[in-house]
Each structure stands twice: as structure tokens, then as C-alpha cells.
Amino acid sequence: MRQVGVLRDFPYTFDALTVVTSGLLQHLGIDRFAMYVQDYGAPIGWRLALQAPERVTAVITQNGNAYEEGFVKPFWDGVFAYAKAPGPDTEAPMRGALTPEVTRWQYLNGVADPSLVSPDNWVHDQALLDRPGNDEIQLKLFRDYPTNVDLYPQVHQYFRDSQVPLLAVWGANDEIFGPGGATAFSQDLADAEIHLLESGHFALESHLEAITEHIRGFLARVLA
């Protein structure tokens, strides 16, 4: 019961998650790193980069958004409506996003060959989502998501100033973060390497080998 109490006291914001991640890096003695970001990991990665840009040697983003061009309607309309005015009417769609049907959709939507995606993925994912009290945590993160968008101008300035090597390997059929989010990186990073794949939100599930090859080639070039 004490553990549950501690979890309830934790401020579930992207700032707080960044503090935890930064503390882990410090504990592990990791001073410089290339980072792989995806979905919720992206705003945490951007915060780390803004705090200490000299630590980031390269960025790999797989449907990890940093531009408003990446937001796909109607998914984000619901998130932003809830964040702006939390209440029963706006909360209901967000609770719907935590159901098994939507979790399965996130893994299969946009995937040309769904047989490549193991059902174990969304079953395990859903089991974690269904932990007691986790629904309230997810709702808090939905309400906090606009703070990530507020940081975008600073993130774009970081890209322009640092010209950090960046590889975007993106599921082009993602209906959460669309392909516009991938191509937008070239607005601020002239040498951004961008690959759109015939996949969805969790592109690794169907294109692991292709993405791995892109990452190996990218890191070999930029970190040589």
C-alpha cells in the first residue's frame, strides 16, 4: 500500500518524467549519448536536449513528434479539448483511448501486413494500462501534453543552433503522428535523414530490420 501511495504522490508530468530520466542517466554515468525517441519519449528527449545540448550526439526519431504538422485529427483534437477543459464530456473520449480496442488499433493501424505484429504486444500493453490507478495517470499525462507543444519553438531553435544529426524513420500511415511530422524536421535541420515506411505508429513491429539498417548506417556516418 505504501508503494501505491508514493505513486499517487508523484507528479505525472513530462517535466517530472524528464527529471527521472535525467537522474537515471546520471546514476549510470552517461555523459553523452545518441537518443532514440518515440511518442511520449520524444518530449522527454527534447527536454534533455534543451537542458544540455552538448550531451546529445545524434537523434533517431521513430514517430517521435516535434512539429504541429505531425498531429493527426481527430485524435489530437480530443486530447487538446480535454487538456483545455477537463470534464465528463471531454474525459470520456480519453478514457476510450485506454481500451483494448484502441490499444490494438495503435499496433495494427497502417500496417500493410498485420500478421507481422504479434498479439502479445497489445495484450501485454493493455495489461499494463489496466493496472489499478493507471487510468488516472494516463489522464494526467493527456492533460499535460500541451506543455510539449509549448516547447516546440525552443526545440526548433535547438535544432537550428546545434544542427544535431537526425534520422527520422517514420510509419507513414500513423494516424496519431502523421508523415508531416517527419518531413517537418527538414525545416530546421538541412541534413535530416528522413525515411517514410509503409507502417503505422509502432513501425518497429513490422519494419524492425529496415529500421535497424537505417540506424546502423546513420550512426556509422555521423559518429565516425
Biotite code that builds the C-alpha atoms (Angstrom):
import biotite.structure as struc

atoms = struc.array([
    struc.Atom([0.000, 0.000, 0.000], chain_id="A", res_id=1, res_name="MET", atom_name="CA", element="C"),
    struc.Atom([2.906, 2.385, 0.697], chain_id="A", res_id=2, res_name="ARG", atom_name="CA", element="C"),
    struc.Atom([4.119, 1.903, -2.872], chain_id="A", res_id=3, res_name="GLN", atom_name="CA", element="C"),
    struc.Atom([0.717, 2.845, -4.283], chain_id="A", res_id=4, res_name="VAL", atom_name="CA", element="C"),
    struc.Atom([0.715, 5.957, -2.083], chain_id="A", res_id=5, res_name="GLY", atom_name="CA", element="C"),
    struc.Atom([4.105, 7.029, -3.398], chain_id="A", res_id=6, res_name="VAL", atom_name="CA", element="C"),
    struc.Atom([2.959, 6.573, -6.989], chain_id="A", res_id=7, res_name="LEU", atom_name="CA", element="C"),
    struc.Atom([-0.111, 8.666, -6.325], chain_id="A", res_id=8, res_name="ARG", atom_name="CA", element="C"),
    struc.Atom([2.069, 11.440, -4.916], chain_id="A", res_id=9, res_name="ASP", atom_name="CA", element="C"),
    struc.Atom([4.309, 11.538, -7.989], chain_id="A", res_id=10, res_name="PHE", atom_name="CA", element="C"),
    struc.Atom([3.553, 14.498, -10.276], chain_id="A", res_id=11, res_name="PRO", atom_name="CA", element="C"),
    struc.Atom([2.786, 12.791, -13.577], chain_id="A", res_id=12, res_name="TYR", atom_name="CA", element="C"),
    struc.Atom([4.012, 15.487, -15.947], chain_id="A", res_id=13, res_name="THR", atom_name="CA", element="C"),
    struc.Atom([6.527, 15.393, -18.770], chain_id="A", res_id=14, res_name="PHE", atom_name="CA", element="C"),
    struc.Atom([8.806, 17.653, -16.744], chain_id="A", res_id=15, res_name="ASP", atom_name="CA", element="C"),
    struc.Atom([8.762, 15.163, -13.891], chain_id="A", res_id=16, res_name="ALA", atom_name="CA", element="C"),
    struc.Atom([9.414, 12.209, -16.209], chain_id="A", res_id=17, res_name="LEU", atom_name="CA", element="C"),
    struc.Atom([12.391, 14.117, -17.603], chain_id="A", res_id=18, res_name="THR", atom_name="CA", element="C"),
    struc.Atom([13.791, 14.573, -14.094], chain_id="A", res_id=19, res_name="VAL", atom_name="CA", element="C"),
    struc.Atom([13.550, 10.797, -13.563], chain_id="A", res_id=20, res_name="VAL", atom_name="CA", element="C"),
    struc.Atom([15.253, 10.064, -16.895], chain_id="A", res_id=21, res_name="THR", atom_name="CA", element="C"),
    struc.Atom([17.989, 12.606, -16.235], chain_id="A", res_id=22, res_name="SER", atom_name="CA", element="C"),
    struc.Atom([18.578, 11.076, -12.817], chain_id="A", res_id=23, res_name="GLY", atom_name="CA", element="C"),
    struc.Atom([18.908, 7.616, -14.360], chain_id="A", res_id=24, res_name="LEU", atom_name="CA", element="C"),
    struc.Atom([21.482, 8.868, -16.877], chain_id="A", res_id=25, res_name="LEU", atom_name="CA", element="C"),
    struc.Atom([23.434, 10.470, -14.041], chain_id="A", res_id=26, res_name="GLN", atom_name="CA", element="C"),
    struc.Atom([23.247, 7.286, -11.973], chain_id="A", res_id=27, res_name="HIS", atom_name="CA", element="C"),
    struc.Atom([24.563, 5.258, -14.909], chain_id="A", res_id=28, res_name="LEU", atom_name="CA", element="C"),
    struc.Atom([27.347, 7.758, -15.541], chain_id="A", res_id=29, res_name="GLY", atom_name="CA", element="C"),
    struc.Atom([26.211, 8.514, -19.099], chain_id="A", res_id=30, res_name="ILE", atom_name="CA", element="C"),
    struc.Atom([27.508, 11.953, -20.085], chain_id="A", res_id=31, res_name="ASP", atom_name="CA", element="C"),
    struc.Atom([26.959, 11.878, -23.858], chain_id="A", res_id=32, res_name="ARG", atom_name="CA", element="C"),
    struc.Atom([24.504, 9.859, -25.885], chain_id="A", res_id=33, res_name="PHE", atom_name="CA", element="C"),
    struc.Atom([22.651, 9.374, -29.141], chain_id="A", res_id=34, res_name="ALA", atom_name="CA", element="C"),
    struc.Atom([18.976, 9.109, -28.320], chain_id="A", res_id=35, res_name="MET", atom_name="CA", element="C"),
    struc.Atom([16.108, 7.141, -29.837], chain_id="A", res_id=36, res_name="TYR", atom_name="CA", element="C"),
    struc.Atom([12.739, 8.779, -29.266], chain_id="A", res_id=37, res_name="VAL", atom_name="CA", element="C"),
    struc.Atom([9.207, 7.580, -29.978], chain_id="A", res_id=38, res_name="GLN", atom_name="CA", element="C"),
    struc.Atom([5.815, 9.015, -28.989], chain_id="A", res_id=39, res_name="ASP", atom_name="CA", element="C"),
    struc.Atom([5.939, 10.039, -25.294], chain_id="A", res_id=40, res_name="TYR", atom_name="CA", element="C"),
    struc.Atom([9.699, 9.568, -25.283], chain_id="A", res_id=41, res_name="GLY", atom_name="CA", element="C"),
    struc.Atom([10.133, 12.436, -27.745], chain_id="A", res_id=42, res_name="ALA", atom_name="CA", element="C"),
    struc.Atom([9.118, 15.317, -25.447], chain_id="A", res_id=43, res_name="PRO", atom_name="CA", element="C"),
    struc.Atom([11.314, 13.856, -22.728], chain_id="A", res_id=44, res_name="ILE", atom_name="CA", element="C"),
    struc.Atom([14.220, 13.652, -25.171], chain_id="A", res_id=45, res_name="GLY", atom_name="CA", element="C"),
    struc.Atom([13.657, 17.246, -26.319], chain_id="A", res_id=46, res_name="TRP", atom_name="CA", element="C"),
    struc.Atom([13.735, 18.447, -22.724], chain_id="A", res_id=47, res_name="ARG", atom_name="CA", element="C"),
    struc.Atom([17.014, 16.620, -22.107], chain_id="A", res_id=48, res_name="LEU", atom_name="CA", element="C"),
    struc.Atom([18.481, 18.213, -25.225], chain_id="A", res_id=49, res_name="ALA", atom_name="CA", element="C"),
    struc.Atom([17.334, 21.689, -24.208], chain_id="A", res_id=50, res_name="LEU", atom_name="CA", element="C"),
    struc.Atom([18.901, 21.256, -20.776], chain_id="A", res_id=51, res_name="GLN", atom_name="CA", element="C"),
    struc.Atom([22.299, 20.148, -22.101], chain_id="A", res_id=52, res_name="ALA", atom_name="CA", element="C"),
    struc.Atom([22.556, 20.200, -25.908], chain_id="A", res_id=53, res_name="PRO", atom_name="CA", element="C"),
    struc.Atom([26.242, 19.322, -25.828], chain_id="A", res_id=54, res_name="GLU", atom_name="CA", element="C"),
    struc.Atom([25.401, 15.878, -24.440], chain_id="A", res_id=55, res_name="ARG", atom_name="CA", element="C"),
    struc.Atom([23.350, 14.766, -27.469], chain_id="A", res_id=56, res_name="VAL", atom_name="CA", element="C"),
    struc.Atom([25.478, 13.338, -30.283], chain_id="A", res_id=57, res_name="THR", atom_name="CA", element="C"),
    struc.Atom([22.601, 12.308, -32.567], chain_id="A", res_id=58, res_name="ALA", atom_name="CA", element="C"),
    struc.Atom([18.825, 11.826, -32.628], chain_id="A", res_id=59, res_name="VAL", atom_name="CA", element="C"),
    struc.Atom([16.825, 8.925, -34.038], chain_id="A", res_id=60, res_name="ILE", atom_name="CA", element="C"),
    struc.Atom([13.106, 9.591, -34.076], chain_id="A", res_id=61, res_name="THR", atom_name="CA", element="C"),
    struc.Atom([10.571, 6.904, -34.905], chain_id="A", res_id=62, res_name="GLN", atom_name="CA", element="C"),
    struc.Atom([7.214, 8.687, -34.917], chain_id="A", res_id=63, res_name="ASN", atom_name="CA", element="C"),
    struc.Atom([8.535, 10.937, -32.168], chain_id="A", res_id=64, res_name="GLY", atom_name="CA", element="C"),
    struc.Atom([6.970, 14.301, -32.891], chain_id="A", res_id=65, res_name="ASN", atom_name="CA", element="C"),
    struc.Atom([8.376, 17.844, -32.617], chain_id="A", res_id=66, res_name="ALA", atom_name="CA", element="C"),
    struc.Atom([6.123, 19.800, -35.007], chain_id="A", res_id=67, res_name="TYR", atom_name="CA", element="C"),
    struc.Atom([2.464, 20.700, -35.120], chain_id="A", res_id=68, res_name="GLU", atom_name="CA", element="C"),
    struc.Atom([2.439, 19.339, -38.677], chain_id="A", res_id=69, res_name="GLU", atom_name="CA", element="C"),
    struc.Atom([2.655, 15.880, -37.119], chain_id="A", res_id=70, res_name="GLY", atom_name="CA", element="C"),
    struc.Atom([-0.656, 16.000, -35.256], chain_id="A", res_id=71, res_name="PHE", atom_name="CA", element="C"),
    struc.Atom([-3.392, 13.968, -36.948], chain_id="A", res_id=72, res_name="VAL", atom_name="CA", element="C"),
    struc.Atom([-7.043, 14.809, -36.413], chain_id="A", res_id=73, res_name="LYS", atom_name="CA", element="C"),
    struc.Atom([-9.312, 13.744, -34.757], chain_id="A", res_id=74, res_name="PRO", atom_name="CA", element="C"),
    struc.Atom([-7.051, 12.020, -32.202], chain_id="A", res_id=75, res_name="PHE", atom_name="CA", element="C"),
    struc.Atom([-5.348, 15.209, -31.065], chain_id="A", res_id=76, res_name="TRP", atom_name="CA", element="C"),
    struc.Atom([-8.476, 17.337, -31.160], chain_id="A", res_id=77, res_name="ASP", atom_name="CA", element="C"),
    struc.Atom([-9.789, 15.160, -28.358], chain_id="A", res_id=78, res_name="GLY", atom_name="CA", element="C"),
    struc.Atom([-6.575, 15.379, -26.335], chain_id="A", res_id=79, res_name="VAL", atom_name="CA", element="C"),
    struc.Atom([-6.336, 19.143, -26.601], chain_id="A", res_id=80, res_name="PHE", atom_name="CA", element="C"),
    struc.Atom([-10.036, 19.630, -25.869], chain_id="A", res_id=81, res_name="ALA", atom_name="CA", element="C"),
    struc.Atom([-9.646, 17.567, -22.692], chain_id="A", res_id=82, res_name="TYR", atom_name="CA", element="C"),
    struc.Atom([-6.486, 19.406, -21.643], chain_id="A", res_id=83, res_name="ALA", atom_name="CA", element="C"),
    struc.Atom([-8.178, 22.778, -22.152], chain_id="A", res_id=84, res_name="LYS", atom_name="CA", element="C"),
    struc.Atom([-11.429, 21.932, -20.386], chain_id="A", res_id=85, res_name="ALA", atom_name="CA", element="C"),
    struc.Atom([-11.293, 18.685, -18.335], chain_id="A", res_id=86, res_name="PRO", atom_name="CA", element="C"),
    struc.Atom([-14.757, 17.371, -17.586], chain_id="A", res_id=87, res_name="GLY", atom_name="CA", element="C"),
    struc.Atom([-17.060, 14.405, -18.151], chain_id="A", res_id=88, res_name="PRO", atom_name="CA", element="C"),
    struc.Atom([-17.704, 15.221, -21.818], chain_id="A", res_id=89, res_name="ASP", atom_name="CA", element="C"),
    struc.Atom([-14.049, 15.655, -22.772], chain_id="A", res_id=90, res_name="THR", atom_name="CA", element="C"),
    struc.Atom([-12.763, 12.923, -20.470], chain_id="A", res_id=91, res_name="GLU", atom_name="CA", element="C"),
    struc.Atom([-14.902, 10.148, -21.949], chain_id="A", res_id=92, res_name="ALA", atom_name="CA", element="C"),
    struc.Atom([-13.039, 10.016, -25.304], chain_id="A", res_id=93, res_name="PRO", atom_name="CA", element="C"),
    struc.Atom([-9.716, 9.946, -23.454], chain_id="A", res_id=94, res_name="MET", atom_name="CA", element="C"),
    struc.Atom([-10.830, 7.012, -21.348], chain_id="A", res_id=95, res_name="ARG", atom_name="CA", element="C"),
    struc.Atom([-11.874, 5.375, -24.601], chain_id="A", res_id=96, res_name="GLY", atom_name="CA", element="C"),
    struc.Atom([-8.283, 5.708, -25.798], chain_id="A", res_id=97, res_name="ALA", atom_name="CA", element="C"),
    struc.Atom([-7.222, 3.358, -22.978], chain_id="A", res_id=98, res_name="LEU", atom_name="CA", element="C"),
    struc.Atom([-9.433, 0.443, -24.085], chain_id="A", res_id=99, res_name="THR", atom_name="CA", element="C"),
    struc.Atom([-8.225, -2.843, -25.623], chain_id="A", res_id=100, res_name="PRO", atom_name="CA", element="C"),
    struc.Atom([-9.775, -1.909, -28.969], chain_id="A", res_id=101, res_name="GLU", atom_name="CA", element="C"),
    struc.Atom([-7.770, 1.294, -29.258], chain_id="A", res_id=102, res_name="VAL", atom_name="CA", element="C"),
    struc.Atom([-4.567, -0.308, -27.976], chain_id="A", res_id=103, res_name="THR", atom_name="CA", element="C"),
    struc.Atom([-4.880, -2.995, -30.659], chain_id="A", res_id=104, res_name="ARG", atom_name="CA", element="C"),
    struc.Atom([-5.633, -0.289, -33.250], chain_id="A", res_id=105, res_name="TRP", atom_name="CA", element="C"),
    struc.Atom([-2.431, 1.545, -32.345], chain_id="A", res_id=106, res_name="GLN", atom_name="CA", element="C"),
    struc.Atom([-0.384, -1.553, -33.171], chain_id="A", res_id=107, res_name="TYR", atom_name="CA", element="C"),
    struc.Atom([-2.201, -2.584, -36.363], chain_id="A", res_id=108, res_name="LEU", atom_name="CA", element="C"),
    struc.Atom([-3.431, 0.625, -37.952], chain_id="A", res_id=109, res_name="ASN", atom_name="CA", element="C"),
    struc.Atom([-1.495, 1.437, -41.101], chain_id="A", res_id=110, res_name="GLY", atom_name="CA", element="C"),
    struc.Atom([0.437, -1.842, -41.147], chain_id="A", res_id=111, res_name="VAL", atom_name="CA", element="C"),
    struc.Atom([0.379, -3.381, -44.617], chain_id="A", res_id=112, res_name="ALA", atom_name="CA", element="C"),
    struc.Atom([0.769, -6.930, -43.257], chain_id="A", res_id=113, res_name="ASP", atom_name="CA", element="C"),
    struc.Atom([-0.838, -7.217, -39.781], chain_id="A", res_id=114, res_name="PRO", atom_name="CA", element="C"),
    struc.Atom([0.433, -10.811, -39.447], chain_id="A", res_id=115, res_name="SER", atom_name="CA", element="C"),
    struc.Atom([3.886, -9.318, -38.762], chain_id="A", res_id=116, res_name="LEU", atom_name="CA", element="C"),
    struc.Atom([2.656, -7.859, -35.458], chain_id="A", res_id=117, res_name="VAL", atom_name="CA", element="C"),
    struc.Atom([2.418, -10.272, -32.538], chain_id="A", res_id=118, res_name="SER", atom_name="CA", element="C"),
    struc.Atom([-0.810, -10.035, -30.491], chain_id="A", res_id=119, res_name="PRO", atom_name="CA", element="C"),
    struc.Atom([1.429, -10.383, -27.425], chain_id="A", res_id=120, res_name="ASP", atom_name="CA", element="C"),
    struc.Atom([2.327, -6.729, -27.891], chain_id="A", res_id=121, res_name="ASN", atom_name="CA", element="C"),
    struc.Atom([-1.086, -5.175, -27.394], chain_id="A", res_id=122, res_name="TRP", atom_name="CA", element="C"),
    struc.Atom([-2.180, -7.780, -24.841], chain_id="A", res_id=123, res_name="VAL", atom_name="CA", element="C"),
    struc.Atom([0.849, -7.016, -22.656], chain_id="A", res_id=124, res_name="HIS", atom_name="CA", element="C"),
    struc.Atom([0.461, -3.293, -23.269], chain_id="A", res_id=125, res_name="ASP", atom_name="CA", element="C"),
    struc.Atom([-3.179, -3.425, -22.212], chain_id="A", res_id=126, res_name="GLN", atom_name="CA", element="C"),
    struc.Atom([-2.354, -5.388, -19.078], chain_id="A", res_id=127, res_name="ALA", atom_name="CA", element="C"),
    struc.Atom([-0.035, -2.570, -18.025], chain_id="A", res_id=128, res_name="LEU", atom_name="CA", element="C"),
    struc.Atom([-2.613, 0.083, -18.893], chain_id="A", res_id=129, res_name="LEU", atom_name="CA", element="C"),
    struc.Atom([-5.193, -1.754, -16.786], chain_id="A", res_id=130, res_name="ASP", atom_name="CA", element="C"),
    struc.Atom([-3.153, -1.630, -13.565], chain_id="A", res_id=131, res_name="ARG", atom_name="CA", element="C"),
    struc.Atom([-5.195, -0.096, -10.716], chain_id="A", res_id=132, res_name="PRO", atom_name="CA", element="C"),
    struc.Atom([-4.915, 3.682, -10.768], chain_id="A", res_id=133, res_name="GLY", atom_name="CA", element="C"),
    struc.Atom([-3.088, 3.829, -14.085], chain_id="A", res_id=134, res_name="ASN", atom_name="CA", element="C"),
    struc.Atom([-6.080, 5.350, -15.858], chain_id="A", res_id=135, res_name="ASP", atom_name="CA", element="C"),
    struc.Atom([-5.740, 8.466, -13.715], chain_id="A", res_id=136, res_name="GLU", atom_name="CA", element="C"),
    struc.Atom([-2.023, 8.634, -14.504], chain_id="A", res_id=137, res_name="ILE", atom_name="CA", element="C"),
    struc.Atom([-2.694, 8.491, -18.223], chain_id="A", res_id=138, res_name="GLN", atom_name="CA", element="C"),
    struc.Atom([-5.350, 11.183, -17.919], chain_id="A", res_id=139, res_name="LEU", atom_name="CA", element="C"),
    struc.Atom([-2.848, 13.431, -16.126], chain_id="A", res_id=140, res_name="LYS", atom_name="CA", element="C"),
    struc.Atom([-0.378, 12.979, -18.957], chain_id="A", res_id=141, res_name="LEU", atom_name="CA", element="C"),
    struc.Atom([-3.073, 13.783, -21.525], chain_id="A", res_id=142, res_name="PHE", atom_name="CA", element="C"),
    struc.Atom([-3.833, 16.988, -19.631], chain_id="A", res_id=143, res_name="ARG", atom_name="CA", element="C"),
    struc.Atom([-0.130, 17.877, -19.527], chain_id="A", res_id=144, res_name="ASP", atom_name="CA", element="C"),
    struc.Atom([0.553, 17.201, -23.214], chain_id="A", res_id=145, res_name="TYR", atom_name="CA", element="C"),
    struc.Atom([0.118, 20.841, -24.369], chain_id="A", res_id=146, res_name="PRO", atom_name="CA", element="C"),
    struc.Atom([3.262, 21.722, -22.387], chain_id="A", res_id=147, res_name="THR", atom_name="CA", element="C"),
    struc.Atom([5.171, 19.752, -25.021], chain_id="A", res_id=148, res_name="ASN", atom_name="CA", element="C"),
    struc.Atom([3.717, 21.835, -27.831], chain_id="A", res_id=149, res_name="VAL", atom_name="CA", element="C"),
    struc.Atom([4.616, 24.998, -25.917], chain_id="A", res_id=150, res_name="ASP", atom_name="CA", element="C"),
    struc.Atom([8.254, 23.874, -26.058], chain_id="A", res_id=151, res_name="LEU", atom_name="CA", element="C"),
    struc.Atom([8.304, 23.379, -29.825], chain_id="A", res_id=152, res_name="TYR", atom_name="CA", element="C"),
    struc.Atom([9.705, 26.850, -30.639], chain_id="A", res_id=153, res_name="PRO", atom_name="CA", element="C"),
    struc.Atom([12.619, 26.203, -28.272], chain_id="A", res_id=154, res_name="GLN", atom_name="CA", element="C"),
    struc.Atom([13.136, 22.742, -29.747], chain_id="A", res_id=155, res_name="VAL", atom_name="CA", element="C"),
    struc.Atom([13.209, 24.157, -33.276], chain_id="A", res_id=156, res_name="HIS", atom_name="CA", element="C"),
    struc.Atom([15.757, 26.771, -32.182], chain_id="A", res_id=157, res_name="GLN", atom_name="CA", element="C"),
    struc.Atom([17.843, 23.981, -30.656], chain_id="A", res_id=158, res_name="TYR", atom_name="CA", element="C"),
    struc.Atom([17.772, 22.149, -33.977], chain_id="A", res_id=159, res_name="PHE", atom_name="CA", element="C"),
    struc.Atom([18.797, 25.271, -35.893], chain_id="A", res_id=160, res_name="ARG", atom_name="CA", element="C"),
    struc.Atom([21.591, 26.157, -33.472], chain_id="A", res_id=161, res_name="ASP", atom_name="CA", element="C"),
    struc.Atom([23.018, 22.667, -32.994], chain_id="A", res_id=162, res_name="SER", atom_name="CA", element="C"),
    struc.Atom([22.349, 21.069, -36.390], chain_id="A", res_id=163, res_name="GLN", atom_name="CA", element="C"),
    struc.Atom([22.343, 17.805, -34.444], chain_id="A", res_id=164, res_name="VAL", atom_name="CA", element="C"),
    struc.Atom([22.439, 14.793, -36.792], chain_id="A", res_id=165, res_name="PRO", atom_name="CA", element="C"),
    struc.Atom([18.897, 13.447, -37.009], chain_id="A", res_id=166, res_name="LEU", atom_name="CA", element="C"),
    struc.Atom([17.386, 10.333, -38.548], chain_id="A", res_id=167, res_name="LEU", atom_name="CA", element="C"),
    struc.Atom([13.596, 10.123, -38.874], chain_id="A", res_id=168, res_name="ALA", atom_name="CA", element="C"),
    struc.Atom([12.305, 6.611, -39.583], chain_id="A", res_id=169, res_name="VAL", atom_name="CA", element="C"),
    struc.Atom([8.552, 7.011, -39.619], chain_id="A", res_id=170, res_name="TRP", atom_name="CA", element="C"),
    struc.Atom([5.476, 4.888, -40.086], chain_id="A", res_id=171, res_name="GLY", atom_name="CA", element="C"),
    struc.Atom([3.882, 6.902, -42.882], chain_id="A", res_id=172, res_name="ALA", atom_name="CA", element="C"),
    struc.Atom([0.385, 5.561, -42.154], chain_id="A", res_id=173, res_name="ASN", atom_name="CA", element="C"),
    struc.Atom([0.383, 6.558, -38.477], chain_id="A", res_id=174, res_name="ASP", atom_name="CA", element="C"),
    struc.Atom([-2.928, 8.246, -37.602], chain_id="A", res_id=175, res_name="GLU", atom_name="CA", element="C"),
    struc.Atom([-1.515, 9.706, -34.395], chain_id="A", res_id=176, res_name="ILE", atom_name="CA", element="C"),
    struc.Atom([1.689, 11.323, -35.671], chain_id="A", res_id=177, res_name="PHE", atom_name="CA", element="C"),
    struc.Atom([1.446, 11.588, -39.436], chain_id="A", res_id=178, res_name="GLY", atom_name="CA", element="C"),
    struc.Atom([4.245, 11.814, -42.009], chain_id="A", res_id=179, res_name="PRO", atom_name="CA", element="C"),
    struc.Atom([4.147, 15.612, -41.888], chain_id="A", res_id=180, res_name="GLY", atom_name="CA", element="C"),
    struc.Atom([5.836, 15.295, -38.526], chain_id="A", res_id=181, res_name="GLY", atom_name="CA", element="C"),
    struc.Atom([8.756, 13.507, -40.155], chain_id="A", res_id=182, res_name="ALA", atom_name="CA", element="C"),
    struc.Atom([9.276, 15.795, -43.123], chain_id="A", res_id=183, res_name="THR", atom_name="CA", element="C"),
    struc.Atom([8.997, 18.882, -40.885], chain_id="A", res_id=184, res_name="ALA", atom_name="CA", element="C"),
    struc.Atom([12.414, 18.176, -39.358], chain_id="A", res_id=185, res_name="PHE", atom_name="CA", element="C"),
    struc.Atom([13.988, 19.377, -42.609], chain_id="A", res_id=186, res_name="SER", atom_name="CA", element="C"),
    struc.Atom([12.646, 22.870, -41.861], chain_id="A", res_id=187, res_name="GLN", atom_name="CA", element="C"),
    struc.Atom([15.328, 23.312, -39.205], chain_id="A", res_id=188, res_name="ASP", atom_name="CA", element="C"),
    struc.Atom([17.828, 20.544, -39.962], chain_id="A", res_id=189, res_name="LEU", atom_name="CA", element="C"),
    struc.Atom([19.048, 20.792, -43.532], chain_id="A", res_id=190, res_name="ALA", atom_name="CA", element="C"),
    struc.Atom([20.776, 17.409, -43.384], chain_id="A", res_id=191, res_name="ASP", atom_name="CA", element="C"),
    struc.Atom([17.993, 15.493, -41.635], chain_id="A", res_id=192, res_name="ALA", atom_name="CA", element="C"),
    struc.Atom([17.730, 11.956, -42.999], chain_id="A", res_id=193, res_name="GLU", atom_name="CA", element="C"),
    struc.Atom([14.071, 11.029, -43.418], chain_id="A", res_id=194, res_name="ILE", atom_name="CA", element="C"),
    struc.Atom([12.572, 7.652, -44.346], chain_id="A", res_id=195, res_name="HIS", atom_name="CA", element="C"),
    struc.Atom([8.818, 7.047, -44.583], chain_id="A", res_id=196, res_name="LEU", atom_name="CA", element="C"),
    struc.Atom([7.882, 3.390, -44.184], chain_id="A", res_id=197, res_name="LEU", atom_name="CA", element="C"),
    struc.Atom([4.658, 1.555, -45.056], chain_id="A", res_id=198, res_name="GLU", atom_name="CA", element="C"),
    struc.Atom([3.758, 1.073, -41.428], chain_id="A", res_id=199, res_name="SER", atom_name="CA", element="C"),
    struc.Atom([1.924, 2.711, -38.544], chain_id="A", res_id=200, res_name="GLY", atom_name="CA", element="C"),
    struc.Atom([2.586, 4.113, -35.085], chain_id="A", res_id=201, res_name="HIS", atom_name="CA", element="C"),
    struc.Atom([4.778, 1.269, -33.828], chain_id="A", res_id=202, res_name="PHE", atom_name="CA", element="C"),
    struc.Atom([6.774, 0.818, -37.008], chain_id="A", res_id=203, res_name="ALA", atom_name="CA", element="C"),
    struc.Atom([9.396, -1.377, -35.333], chain_id="A", res_id=204, res_name="LEU", atom_name="CA", element="C"),
    struc.Atom([6.826, -4.159, -35.065], chain_id="A", res_id=205, res_name="GLU", atom_name="CA", element="C"),
    struc.Atom([6.639, -4.579, -38.844], chain_id="A", res_id=206, res_name="SER", atom_name="CA", element="C"),
    struc.Atom([9.898, -2.976, -40.053], chain_id="A", res_id=207, res_name="HIS", atom_name="CA", element="C"),
    struc.Atom([12.492, -3.901, -37.442], chain_id="A", res_id=208, res_name="LEU", atom_name="CA", element="C"),
    struc.Atom([15.157, -4.989, -39.914], chain_id="A", res_id=209, res_name="GLU", atom_name="CA", element="C"),
    struc.Atom([14.694, -1.977, -42.206], chain_id="A", res_id=210, res_name="ALA", atom_name="CA", element="C"),
    struc.Atom([14.823, 0.489, -39.326], chain_id="A", res_id=211, res_name="ILE", atom_name="CA", element="C"),
    struc.Atom([17.833, -1.266, -37.827], chain_id="A", res_id=212, res_name="THR", atom_name="CA", element="C"),
    struc.Atom([19.714, -0.949, -41.099], chain_id="A", res_id=213, res_name="GLU", atom_name="CA", element="C"),
    struc.Atom([18.876, 2.744, -41.347], chain_id="A", res_id=214, res_name="HIS", atom_name="CA", element="C"),
    struc.Atom([20.091, 3.290, -37.777], chain_id="A", res_id=215, res_name="ILE", atom_name="CA", element="C"),
    struc.Atom([23.332, 1.395, -38.298], chain_id="A", res_id=216, res_name="ARG", atom_name="CA", element="C"),
    struc.Atom([24.156, 3.310, -41.453], chain_id="A", res_id=217, res_name="GLY", atom_name="CA", element="C"),
    struc.Atom([23.211, 6.651, -39.917], chain_id="A", res_id=218, res_name="PHE", atom_name="CA", element="C"),
    struc.Atom([25.259, 6.217, -36.734], chain_id="A", res_id=219, res_name="LEU", atom_name="CA", element="C"),
    struc.Atom([28.242, 4.898, -38.681], chain_id="A", res_id=220, res_name="ALA", atom_name="CA", element="C"),
    struc.Atom([28.230, 8.055, -40.788], chain_id="A", res_id=221, res_name="ARG", atom_name="CA", element="C"),
    struc.Atom([27.585, 10.723, -38.182], chain_id="A", res_id=222, res_name="VAL", atom_name="CA", element="C"),
    struc.Atom([29.600, 9.288, -35.293], chain_id="A", res_id=223, res_name="LEU", atom_name="CA", element="C"),
    struc.Atom([32.606, 8.115, -37.271], chain_id="A", res_id=224, res_name="ALA", atom_name="CA", element="C"),
])
